[in-house]
Amino acid sequence: MRQRVFSGARPTGRQHIGNYIGAIQNYVKLQDNYDCIYCIVDIHALTTLENFSELQNNVIEMMLDWLAAGIDPQKSIIFVQSHVPEVTELFTYLGMLTPLGWLLRVPTFKEKVKMQPQNVNYGLVGYPVLMAADIMLYKANAVPVGEDQLPHLEMTREIARRFNNIFGETFPEPQAKLTNYPMVRGLNGGQKMGKSYDNHIELAATPEETLARIKTAVTDPARQRRNDPGHPDICNIYSLHQYFSEERALEISSQCKVAGIGCVECKKLLADNINSALKDFRERRALLAKDTDNIYETLNDGARRAQAIARETIREVKHKMGLLRNA
């Protein structure tokens, strides 16, 4: 039997090239060798979401990007987290086993507290337990993650280990599958590419929008004039060239170092290559967007398939925890 992969992503709406390079392209490749379950984790989004009216639209926008990128509902299970309520049941049971001290030491919890000190809610503290429930409910063997999610995945492994030690062998301890591009820098060159920093390029952007965004990007901070030699190893534009201009990356690097190419020309070339690489994706997405009813049908079918697995897991968990009468 093939091993099972689970991954969840918060519904943030249209995805950007950082999402694609760091996660989505990996989701697509994994479908060939694993049984894949991909979840839009809308309950997780409630811990930080301010405008709840955008949630449903964000789900559809994310699905359009996933499907256009090649995530195939015939190969994978794709669904919305809240459509399989067994996850909140398992979340409750696992919460009874998880020491508070474990949760308070998670680095991302401390970061979120700083970002939203006025809304340090219970869900924020319990976020890693809900993440563990997501993964364990489907008995996933592997989880594709970025480096920033490793502490959460280790928490899942600890919770699974604790459950197994107390109630008997039930859950695998999921292994991390790190992407080849653990962090894609944003256009400002400082942080990871993300909407919260407004340093991203949407996959579905038009060619004109893509060029306009790239023109605003910070380049080599050590290069002041066109004739100065550049330093591609510290330039976030060059880091994107390594993905979108792979065949010419060495040439671009060499030209940059001897001032044979300037930052303006370098940005234009990057925009052209991004637009060329995403041309087919954008055409597929436009076609999918014409039939949103099909998107909902795909999500409903995915939820039915996911729930069939979830119910079996919950039945086993309740039996081992003494919550079901012995037959």
N, C-alpha and C positions, 0 to 999 in steps of 0.2 A: 504493500500500500504506500501511496505517496504521502509525504509529510504535509502537515497543514500549516499554512501561513495566515496570520491575522494582522491587519493594520487598520488603524482608525485615524481619521483626520477631522478636525473641527470645521464646520461649514462657514468658511470665511468668504464665500462668494467666488468670484472669478479667480482662478489660480494664476500665479505668476511663474516666470521662468525658473526662479529658485525652487518653487514647488516641483516643477517638472524635472529639473536636473537632480534635485535631492531626493525625490520620492517617486513621482508618478512613473517615470521611465522604468524604474526598478519594479514597480507594481506590474507593469506590462510584461516585463521579461520573466518574472517569477511564475506567471501563469502556465508556462510551458513545462515546468518541472514540479510544481506544487499544487495542492488543492488550496486555492486562495479565497479568503474571506475579507472583503474590504467594506469598512463601515464609516458612514458619516456620523460623527459622534455629536449629535445635537444636544444631548443632556450635558456633556462636558462644556459646551458653549455657554450654558446658562450661568456658569460660575463667574463669567466676566462680561457677558453681553449686556449692552446698555439699551440698544434699540431692538426689542424683541419682534417688532413688525417686519424686520428684514430677514428673519430666520428662514422662512420657507423659500424666499427668493434665493437666498444664499445656497440652500441645498440644491436647487435646480441648476444654478450657475456652476456649482462644483461638479455635479453629475455631467453636465454638458462637456466640461473640460476632461473629465475622466474618460468618458466614452469616446470622445473625439481623439484622445491620445492613444486609445487602443485597449483599455480595460474592457474585457468582453464578458457580458452577462451569461454567455453560453459556457464560458470556461470558469468563471468566478462567481461567487455570491456577493452581490452589492446591495446594501440596504442601509436604512437609517436606524440609528441606535435605539431611539425611543419606540420604534415599531416592534421591538422584541423585548417586552417588559420583564422577561426573566432576568435580564442583566441587573435590574435594580433589586431583584430578590437575592441574587447571588452577592451583590454589593453589600446588602444588609448582613448576610451570614458571614462574609469575609471580614466585615467591620468588627464583628465580635471577637475576631482572632488577632487583629492588628493593633499592636501597642501604639498609643498616641505618640510616644517618643520617636518611633520610626518615621511618622508623618511629619513631625515638626523639624526634622533634620534634613528633609529633602530640599536641595538648593533652589529649585524652581518655586517652591512655596514661599520661601523668603523673598524671592524676587517679586512675586505677585503681590505680596503684602506691601512692598515698597511702591508698587505701581498703583494699587488701589486700596490705600489704608482705610478708606471709608467703607469698604465692602469686603471685609475679611470673613467670608461666610463659611458655614460648615462644609459645603460642597468643595470649597477651595482647599480646605484641610484634607478632606477625604478623596481628593482627585486621584491620587495614586491607587487607592483601593478600588475606585470605579474603573480605572484603567486595567487593574488586575482582573476585575470581574469580566471586562470586555474580552480579554485574552483567554482567561481560564474557562469561560463559559463554552468556548468552542475547542478547548483542549489543543490550542495551537502549539506547535513545536518550534516555530520560529517567528520572529517579528522584525520586519525591516524598520530600522530607526536611524535617526541622526545621533551624533555624539551627545547632543544636549538631552536626549531622552534616555540615555543609559541608566541614570539613577532611578528613574521610574521603572524601567524594565527589571532592574535588579531588585526593586521592591516587590514586583510581581513574583519573581523567583523565590524571594524570601517568604512571601505569603503562601505560595504553592507548597513550599517545603514545610512550612509550619502546619498547613492543613494535612499534608500527607503523614507527618509525624504523629499527629493527634488522632486522625480518623482512618489512617490506612492509605496505601498508594492509590491516588485518584487522578492527580494532574501532572502532566509533564512540566519540567522547568524550562520555559521557552528560552531559546538562544537568540541573540541579537544578530541580525544580518545588516551590517553597516553598508551604507551606500558608498560608491567610489568617489562621490563628491559630498563629503560630510558637511561642508558649509559653503554656501554661495553668497559672496559678499554683495551688498546692495550698491546702488548707484552713488551713494554718498561715501562709499569706501570704508566706512567705519563699522557698521553693524551687519549682521546677517540680513539678507534681502527679506523684506517683509512689509506688509501693508501698514503696520503700526508706525513704521519709520518713513513711510512714503518714499521708499527708495527702490521700488520694484518696477517690473515691466510685465503687464498682463499678457498671458498667452494669446488671448483673443483680441489684443489691441490691433488697430489697423497699421499698415506699414508707415503711414504718416505719424501716427501716435508713437510708434516704436522709435522712429528717428528723433522725434521731439524729446522723448524721455532720455534717450542716450546722450543727446546734446547737453543735457543738464548735469551729466555725470562728472564726478570728481575723477581725475586721472592720476598721473604720476605726481605726487606732492613735491618731489625733488626737482621737477623740470619746470623752469620758469619761461623759457623762450623756445620758439620753433626749432632753432638751430642747436639747442642743448641736447646732448645725448640722453636718452630715456632709460628708465629702470623698470622693465616689464615685470620683474619679479615682485614689485610692490604696487603695481597698477591694477586696479580692479577691472578696468576695461580689458586688459590683456587676459585676466583670469577667465573672462567670458569668451574671449577669442579661443582659448584652449579647448572650449567645448564646441562653439559654433563655427570656428574656423580651424578645425583640427588639422586639416591637411596643410594649411599655410601658417600654422602657429609659429613654427621655428623661423620661417622667413620673416614674419611680422616682428618677432622678437629681435632678430638680427638687425632689421632695418631701424627699429626703434632705438637700439643701442648706439647706432651711428648717426642718429638724426636723419635717416633716410625717409622716415615717415613721421608726420606730425600728429598731434592728438586729434585735430579736427578730421583729418583723413582717416585716422585709425577708428574713430567713432562711426564715421560714415560706412566704412567697410564692415564694421560689426553689425550695424543696423541692416545693411543689405543681406548679410549672411543669416541673421536671425529671421528676417522676413522670408528668405528663401527656405530655411529649414522648417518654418511654421506654416508655409503656404497651404499644404495639403490638410494639416490640422485645422486651420481656420475655415477651409471650405467644408470639411466634414462637420465642424461645429455649427456652422450656419444652417446646414441641412437638418441637423438634429434639433435645433432650436425651433424649427417650424412645427414640430410635433411634440409638445411637452406632455401630452396625454401618454405617449409611449414611455416617457421618462418615469412618470408615476407608476405605470404598469410594471416597468422593470424593477423599481424599488419595492413594489408590493410583492412581486414574485420572489425577490431576494429575501424579503422579510419572512415569507412562508418557509423558504428553504432553510434560513438561519434558525428559525424558531423550532423546526423539527430537531435540529441538533441541540438547541438550548434546553428543550424540555427533557431530553434524555439525561443531560448533565444535571439539571436541577433535581430530577427524580433520584439519581444516584447520590447527590450531595445530601438531600434530605434524609435518605435512608441511612447513610453513614453517620449523620449527625443526630440520629435518633428522633427525627421529626416525622417519620412515617411508621405506622404500625407494621411489624413484621408479618409477612404473609403466612 
